[in-house]
């Protein structure tokens, strides 16, 4: 069984002991979306909304129909996987990116709470962060020698962007998983922010 590691910014470690069940402070929803406090990552409970429309259409339509998005991702081809609810984007350099979503269901009515709280024993590495000028709550996880970013976009759907190079995952240890995360997750975050900038201009977790 893989070990799970939780990484929190060192300066905020002390805050974890103080927050308890208190909700993170946050500004009121607005448009453009407000910046979120940097210490939000230390809180288990967030002041989230679910009133926005989902960003991911459960298809590859965005990549097939948006020239700006195709150019930014350097798309060579796309293939939608209905079982994983992901658009598999093959890039011109041969690398593969998966863009998809966790959608609410009878089995998983609130996918974001479980994502932010790491309610899974299959996680190998887990880190909370804020992305796109601190406007979106996000969680990065490591699996199969790659990285996945899960993003709260103000809807009940959780956006996910993954890069999974494949190959031998190597040793099973928190230290190794942290090394993989440090190596692969910055590039995935860049793709996430590119996607959000094009698909959701002015948006954020608390966008009105």
C-alpha positions, 0 to 999 in steps of 0.5 A: 500500500502506498503511503500518503503524505500531506504537505502544508506551507511551513509558515502555516503549520502552526495555524493548523493547530488553531483552526479546528472546525473554523471556516477559512476567512474569505471575501464575498463572491464578486466578479471578477472573482476576489483573491483568496487569503493565502492561509486558506490552505491551513483550513479544513473548512472553506466558505465555498459556493456551488452556484456557478455553471460547470467549466468542463463540458464532459466532452472534448468540445472546448479543445475541438472548437476553441482555437486559442485553447488548442494553440495554448495546449499545442493540441495534436489530437483529442479523444474523450474517455466517457468512463473517466469523464476526461478529454485526453489531449495529445500534444504536438510534442507527444506528451499527453494531458488529461482534462476532466472533472469529478461530477456530483453523483448519488455515490459522491454528492460533494466531490470537493469536500472529499478532495480538499480533505483528502478523503481517500486512502489511495492518495500518495502525495497531497498538497493544498494551494491557491492558483491563478492569482490566488483566485481558486482553491486547488489540490495537487496529488501524485499518482502513477509517477505523475501529477493531478490538479483538482480545482474548485471553480465555484460549481459542484463539479471539481475540475481536474488536469493531469499529466501522467508520464507513465513508466516505473513509479519507483520506490514507495515512500513519502519522500519519493512521492514528494520529489515526483510532486516537486518535479511534475506538479509545477508544469501541471499547474501552468497548464491548469492556469492556462486553461482557466485563463482562457475558459474562465476569464475573471473566474474563481472559487468565489466568482459571482 
